[in-house]
Amino acid sequence: MNDNSFYEKVYEVVRLVPVGRVTTYGAIAKYLGAARSSRLVGWAMNVSHHVQPPVPAHRVVNRLGLLSGKAHFGHSSNMEDRLKAEGIEVLNDQIQHFPNVFWDPEKELKFI
């Protein structure tokens, strides 16, 4: 599988993350059968900002609920602002009540 087809699969999953929920790079990688490829998921998110249809990359965080990709959203508060606009509480770049807003594609989706 080349990076472009993997990226498209990542984007397909991320587009399904509901408003007000977040997922992780690792959860997406695991769901796609590439459990050791969370960094590749991160790279896909880094270049997703102009992909059509849009990819809600702000809903993807690291395994601890940290906004580790915030540098790729232009202004340093843009990722946090988008999450807060969806009702997600963020404090010091950390999703609050992370287990309650975590969306696990393995539990929520049939394989796409």
C-alpha positions as CSV (number, residue, x, y, z in Angstrom):
1,M,0.0,0.0,0.0
2,N,1.5,3.4,-0.9
3,D,1.3,6.4,1.4
4,N,-1.4,8.1,-0.8
5,S,-3.9,5.2,-0.5
6,F,-3.1,4.9,3.3
7,Y,-3.7,8.7,3.7
8,E,-7.0,8.4,1.9
9,K,-8.1,5.6,4.3
10,V,-7.0,7.7,7.2
11,Y,-9.0,10.7,5.9
12,E,-12.1,8.5,5.4
13,V,-12.0,7.4,9.1
14,V,-11.3,10.9,10.4
15,R,-14.3,12.3,8.4
16,L,-16.5,9.9,10.5
17,V,-15.3,11.2,13.9
18,P,-18.4,12.9,15.3
19,V,-18.5,16.5,16.4
20,G,-17.7,16.7,20.1
21,R,-15.5,13.6,20.0
22,V,-11.8,12.9,19.4
23,T,-9.8,10.0,18.4
24,T,-6.0,9.2,18.4
25,Y,-3.4,8.6,15.8
26,G,-2.9,5.1,17.2
27,A,-6.6,4.2,17.2
28,I,-6.8,5.1,13.6
29,A,-3.7,3.1,12.7
30,K,-4.9,0.1,14.6
31,Y,-8.3,0.2,13.0
32,L,-6.7,0.3,9.6
33,G,-4.6,-2.8,10.4
34,A,-1.3,-0.8,10.7
35,A,-1.0,-0.6,14.5
36,R,2.6,0.6,14.4
37,S,1.9,3.4,12.0
38,S,0.5,6.1,14.2
39,R,3.3,8.5,13.0
40,L,2.1,7.9,9.4
41,V,-1.4,8.9,10.5
42,G,0.1,12.0,12.0
43,W,1.9,12.8,8.8
44,A,-1.4,12.4,6.9
45,M,-3.1,14.8,9.3
46,N,-0.3,17.3,8.8
47,V,-1.0,17.5,5.1
48,S,-4.8,17.2,5.2
49,H,-5.7,20.9,5.6
50,H,-6.5,21.4,1.9
51,V,-7.9,18.0,1.1
52,Q,-11.5,17.8,-0.2
53,P,-13.9,16.9,1.2
54,P,-12.5,18.5,4.3
55,V,-10.8,16.4,7.0
56,P,-11.5,17.4,10.6
57,A,-7.9,16.8,11.7
58,H,-8.4,18.8,14.8
59,R,-10.3,15.8,16.2
60,V,-7.2,13.7,16.2
61,V,-4.9,13.9,19.3
62,N,-2.2,11.7,20.8
63,R,-2.9,8.7,23.0
64,L,-2.9,10.9,26.2
65,G,-5.3,13.4,24.8
66,L,-2.7,16.0,24.1
67,L,-3.0,18.4,21.2
68,S,0.4,17.3,19.8
69,G,-0.4,18.4,16.3
70,K,-1.4,21.9,17.1
71,A,1.6,23.4,15.3
72,H,0.1,22.3,12.0
73,F,-3.0,24.5,12.4
74,G,-1.5,27.9,11.7
75,H,-2.0,29.9,14.9
76,S,-1.1,27.9,18.0
77,S,-4.6,28.1,19.4
78,N,-6.5,27.2,16.3
79,M,-6.8,23.4,17.1
80,E,-7.9,24.2,20.6
81,D,-10.4,26.8,19.4
82,R,-12.0,24.3,17.0
83,L,-12.3,21.7,19.7
84,K,-13.8,24.1,22.2
85,A,-16.3,25.3,19.5
86,E,-17.5,21.6,19.4
87,G,-17.9,21.5,23.2
88,I,-14.7,19.7,24.0
89,E,-13.0,21.1,27.1
90,V,-9.2,21.7,26.7
91,L,-6.8,22.9,29.4
92,N,-3.1,23.4,28.8
93,D,-3.2,21.5,25.5
94,Q,-4.9,18.5,27.2
95,I,-8.4,17.2,26.4
96,Q,-10.3,17.1,29.7
97,H,-12.4,14.0,30.5
98,F,-10.6,12.3,27.6
99,P,-12.2,8.8,28.2
100,N,-15.6,10.4,27.9
101,V,-15.0,12.1,24.5
102,F,-12.7,9.4,23.0
103,W,-14.1,7.8,19.8
104,D,-12.6,4.4,19.0
105,P,-13.1,3.5,15.4
106,E,-12.7,-0.2,16.2
107,K,-15.8,0.0,18.5
108,E,-17.8,2.6,16.5
109,L,-17.3,1.4,12.9
110,K,-17.5,-1.7,10.8
111,F,-14.4,-2.0,8.7
112,I,-14.5,0.4,5.8
